[in-house]
Amino acid sequence: MTRIRRAARQNKAMLMKTGSYYIVHICVAALVAYAVTGNLWASLTLSLLEPTVQAVAFFFHEKAWERAGRKAMPDALPTEEALLTPSR
């Protein structure tokens, strides 16, 4: 449980962004599903299932892009190891 809390604290902004995206997605999905099916229960079921899967995918998609961005950035500052290693 501690790992989950630590991960939640470290990713608070991203989780909040994911949550707001989830709410918007549910509303849009419900409206589209109702327009297509005309069935309230079917639209509610679809609108909860699909955005839930999308929210999880979105979180990991954002993490992957964040990691890719860090790898793409050249090291502007020297690493701690470089600072501690005496130059010749």
Residue frames as a rotation matrix with the C-alpha (Angstrom) as fourth column:
MET 1
0.566 0.824 0.000 0.00
0.824 -0.566 0.000 0.00
0.000 0.000 -1.000 0.00
THR 2
0.319 -0.538 -0.780 2.92
0.244 -0.749 0.616 2.33
-0.916 -0.387 -0.108 0.69
ARG 3
-0.702 -0.605 0.376 4.13
0.475 -0.005 0.880 1.96
-0.530 0.796 0.291 -2.88
ILE 4
-0.080 0.776 0.626 0.70
0.956 -0.119 0.269 2.96
0.283 0.620 -0.732 -4.19
ARG 5
0.758 0.354 -0.547 0.60
0.553 -0.794 0.253 6.05
-0.345 -0.494 -0.798 -1.96
ARG 6
-0.113 -0.888 -0.446 4.12
0.195 -0.460 0.866 7.05
-0.974 0.011 0.225 -2.99
ALA 7
-0.701 -0.101 0.706 3.26
0.696 0.115 0.708 6.57
-0.153 0.988 -0.011 -6.68
ALA 8
0.345 0.909 0.234 0.09
0.918 -0.379 0.118 8.63
0.196 0.174 -0.965 -6.22
ARG 9
0.609 -0.185 -0.771 2.02
0.317 -0.834 0.451 11.47
-0.727 -0.519 -0.450 -4.55
GLN 10
-0.449 -0.892 -0.059 4.73
0.235 -0.181 0.955 11.42
-0.862 0.415 0.291 -7.22
ASN 11
-0.858 0.167 0.485 2.16
0.497 0.038 0.867 11.49
0.126 0.985 -0.115 -10.03
LYS 12
-0.379 0.770 -0.514 -0.47
0.534 -0.272 -0.801 13.74
-0.756 -0.577 -0.308 -8.45
ALA 13
-0.321 0.248 -0.914 -0.74
-0.560 -0.828 -0.028 16.22
-0.764 0.503 0.405 -11.32
MET 14
-0.834 -0.032 -0.552 -0.86
-0.510 0.430 0.746 13.49
0.213 0.902 -0.374 -13.94
LEU 15
-0.790 0.587 -0.176 -3.49
0.613 0.755 -0.234 11.55
-0.005 -0.293 -0.956 -11.98
MET 16
-0.264 0.702 -0.661 -5.61
0.180 -0.638 -0.749 14.71
-0.948 -0.317 0.041 -11.64
LYS 17
-0.480 0.023 -0.877 -5.30
-0.795 -0.434 0.424 15.31
-0.371 0.901 0.227 -15.38
THR 18
-0.942 0.125 -0.310 -6.25
-0.037 0.883 0.469 11.69
0.332 0.453 -0.827 -16.02
GLY 19
-0.620 0.738 -0.266 -9.26
0.633 0.270 -0.726 12.03
-0.464 -0.619 -0.634 -13.69
SER 20
-0.193 0.560 -0.806 -10.59
-0.310 -0.814 -0.491 15.15
-0.931 0.155 0.330 -15.39
TYR 21
-0.678 -0.095 -0.728 -10.08
-0.733 0.149 0.663 13.51
0.046 0.984 -0.171 -18.79
TYR 22
-0.944 0.317 -0.095 -12.00
0.326 0.941 -0.093 10.48
0.060 -0.119 -0.991 -17.48
ILE 23
-0.355 0.850 -0.389 -15.01
0.355 -0.262 -0.897 12.58
-0.865 -0.456 -0.209 -16.45
VAL 24
-0.196 0.234 -0.952 -15.15
-0.752 -0.659 -0.007 14.41
-0.629 0.715 0.305 -19.78
HIS 25
-0.843 -0.206 -0.496 -14.76
-0.501 0.637 0.587 11.13
0.195 0.743 -0.640 -21.65
ILE 26
-0.794 0.607 0.046 -17.63
0.497 0.690 -0.526 9.51
-0.351 -0.394 -0.849 -19.71
CYS 27
-0.103 0.785 -0.611 -19.95
-0.066 -0.619 -0.783 12.38
-0.992 -0.040 0.116 -20.58
VAL 28
-0.283 -0.070 -0.957 -19.06
-0.917 -0.272 0.291 12.33
-0.280 0.960 0.013 -24.27
ALA 29
-0.964 -0.128 -0.233 -19.25
-0.196 0.934 0.297 8.53
0.180 0.332 -0.926 -24.44
ALA 30
-0.596 0.803 0.016 -22.67
0.421 0.329 -0.846 8.51
-0.684 -0.497 -0.533 -22.73
LEU 31
0.036 0.613 -0.789 -24.08
-0.468 -0.687 -0.556 11.05
-0.883 0.389 0.262 -25.17
VAL 32
-0.458 -0.269 -0.848 -22.69
-0.888 0.179 0.423 9.24
0.039 0.946 -0.321 -28.22
ALA 33
-0.997 0.068 -0.022 -23.80
0.070 0.994 -0.081 5.81
0.016 -0.083 -0.996 -26.97
TYR 34
-0.349 0.929 -0.119 -27.29
0.260 -0.025 -0.965 7.10
-0.900 -0.368 -0.233 -26.22
ALA 35
-0.017 0.306 -0.952 -27.52
-0.780 -0.600 -0.178 8.76
-0.626 0.739 0.249 -29.63
VAL 36
-0.664 -0.320 -0.675 -26.53
-0.703 0.575 0.418 5.49
0.255 0.753 -0.607 -31.30
THR 37
-0.930 0.221 -0.295 -28.50
0.272 0.951 -0.147 3.00
0.248 -0.217 -0.944 -29.16
GLY 38
-0.240 0.868 0.434 -31.38
-0.456 -0.495 0.739 5.05
0.857 -0.020 0.515 -27.78
ASN 39
0.559 0.357 -0.749 -31.04
0.390 0.684 0.617 2.86
0.732 -0.636 0.243 -24.68
LEU 40
0.634 -0.268 0.725 -30.14
-0.623 -0.733 0.274 4.58
0.458 -0.626 -0.632 -21.42
TRP 41
0.794 -0.314 0.520 -28.76
-0.267 0.589 0.763 1.45
-0.546 -0.745 0.384 -19.68
ALA 42
0.647 -0.576 0.500 -26.64
0.760 0.544 -0.356 0.44
-0.066 0.610 0.790 -22.67
SER 43
0.520 -0.452 0.725 -25.27
0.145 -0.790 -0.596 3.97
0.841 0.415 -0.345 -23.01
LEU 44
0.701 -0.258 0.665 -24.39
-0.706 -0.387 0.593 4.15
0.105 -0.885 -0.453 -19.30
THR 45
0.784 -0.416 0.460 -22.67
0.181 0.863 0.472 0.75
-0.593 -0.287 0.752 -19.42
LEU 46
0.528 -0.588 0.613 -20.66
0.797 0.094 -0.597 1.67
0.293 0.804 0.518 -22.51
SER 47
0.583 -0.278 0.763 -19.85
-0.125 -0.959 -0.254 5.12
0.803 0.053 -0.594 -21.16
LEU 48
0.735 -0.341 0.586 -18.35
-0.640 -0.063 0.766 3.66
-0.224 -0.938 -0.264 -17.98
LEU 49
0.739 -0.431 0.518 -16.52
0.365 0.902 0.231 0.71
-0.567 0.018 0.824 -19.49
GLU 50
0.590 -0.501 0.634 -14.73
0.715 -0.042 -0.698 2.31
0.376 0.865 0.333 -22.42
PRO 51
0.576 -0.410 0.707 -13.45
-0.333 -0.908 -0.255 5.48
0.747 -0.089 -0.659 -20.65
THR 52
0.821 -0.306 0.483 -12.21
-0.418 0.255 0.872 3.41
-0.390 -0.917 0.081 -17.70
VAL 53
0.575 -0.623 0.530 -10.00
0.715 0.698 0.044 1.40
-0.397 0.353 0.847 -20.02
GLN 54
0.519 -0.346 0.782 -8.97
0.510 -0.608 -0.608 4.61
0.686 0.714 -0.139 -21.82
ALA 55
0.832 -0.188 0.521 -8.04
-0.472 -0.734 0.489 6.35
0.290 -0.653 -0.699 -18.55
VAL 56
0.680 -0.616 0.399 -5.68
0.051 0.582 0.811 3.55
-0.732 -0.531 0.427 -17.58
ALA 57
0.408 -0.513 0.755 -4.17
0.911 0.288 -0.297 3.54
-0.065 0.809 0.584 -21.08
PHE 58
0.733 -0.076 0.676 -3.85
0.152 -0.951 -0.271 7.35
0.663 0.301 -0.685 -20.98
PHE 59
0.874 -0.413 0.254 -1.90
-0.384 -0.269 0.883 7.25
-0.297 -0.870 -0.393 -17.71
PHE 60
0.367 -0.766 0.527 0.65
0.414 0.642 0.645 4.78
-0.833 -0.019 0.553 -19.08
HIS 61
0.502 -0.134 0.855 0.78
0.824 -0.226 -0.519 6.65
0.263 0.965 -0.004 -22.40
GLU 62
0.882 -0.149 0.448 1.69
-0.220 -0.969 0.111 9.85
0.418 -0.197 -0.887 -20.55
LYS 63
0.685 -0.657 0.314 4.33
-0.230 0.214 0.949 8.02
-0.691 -0.723 -0.004 -18.50
ALA 64
0.357 -0.544 0.759 5.89
0.815 0.578 0.031 6.62
-0.456 0.608 0.650 -21.68
TRP 65
0.609 -0.099 0.787 6.03
0.514 -0.706 -0.487 10.08
0.604 0.701 -0.379 -23.29
GLU 66
0.909 -0.290 0.299 7.52
-0.416 -0.653 0.633 11.54
0.012 -0.700 -0.715 -20.11
ARG 67
0.493 -0.745 0.449 10.23
0.168 0.588 0.791 8.88
-0.854 -0.315 0.415 -20.09
ALA 68
0.373 -0.324 0.869 10.90
0.927 0.161 -0.338 9.38
-0.030 0.932 0.360 -23.81
GLY 69
0.838 -0.012 0.546 11.26
0.095 -0.981 -0.167 13.13
0.538 0.192 -0.821 -23.22
ARG 70
0.775 -0.591 0.221 13.81
-0.396 -0.183 0.900 12.59
-0.492 -0.785 -0.376 -20.49
LYS 71
0.305 -0.678 0.668 15.85
0.574 0.691 0.440 10.27
-0.760 0.249 0.600 -22.72
ALA 72
0.511 -0.030 0.859 15.74
0.822 -0.274 -0.499 12.74
0.250 0.961 -0.115 -25.62
MET 73
0.969 -0.139 0.204 17.04
-0.184 -0.957 0.225 15.66
0.164 -0.256 -0.953 -23.55
PRO 74
0.179 -0.966 -0.184 20.82
0.287 0.231 -0.930 16.00
0.941 0.114 0.319 -23.60
ASP 75
0.406 -0.104 -0.908 22.42
0.914 0.068 0.401 16.19
0.020 -0.992 0.122 -20.20
ALA 76
0.595 -0.121 0.795 22.71
0.140 -0.958 -0.250 19.93
0.792 0.260 -0.553 -19.70
LEU 77
0.530 -0.391 0.752 24.09
-0.837 -0.383 0.391 19.59
0.135 -0.837 -0.531 -16.20
PRO 78
-0.435 -0.739 -0.514 26.88
-0.569 0.668 -0.479 17.23
0.697 0.084 -0.712 -15.21
THR 79
0.524 0.600 -0.604 25.84
0.048 0.687 0.725 14.16
0.850 -0.409 0.332 -13.29
GLU 80
0.857 -0.182 0.481 26.74
-0.510 -0.176 0.842 13.68
-0.069 -0.967 -0.244 -9.64
GLU 81
0.718 -0.610 0.336 29.23
0.526 0.791 0.312 10.99
-0.456 -0.047 0.889 -10.67
ALA 82
0.392 -0.569 0.723 30.94
0.701 -0.324 -0.635 13.38
0.596 0.756 0.272 -13.09
LEU 83
0.636 -0.112 0.763 31.23
-0.381 -0.906 0.185 16.01
0.671 -0.409 -0.619 -10.37
LEU 84
0.838 -0.259 0.481 32.82
-0.409 0.287 0.866 13.56
-0.362 -0.922 0.135 -7.93
THR 85
0.679 -0.607 0.413 35.29
0.705 0.697 -0.134 12.06
-0.206 0.382 0.901 -10.41
PRO 86
0.269 -0.639 -0.721 38.56
-0.032 -0.754 0.657 14.05
-0.963 -0.154 -0.223 -10.49
SER 87
0.996 0.052 -0.071 39.52
-0.067 -0.060 -0.996 15.21
-0.056 0.997 -0.056 -13.95
ARG 88
0.418 -0.894 0.158 42.98
0.727 0.434 0.531 14.45
-0.544 -0.107 0.832 -15.30
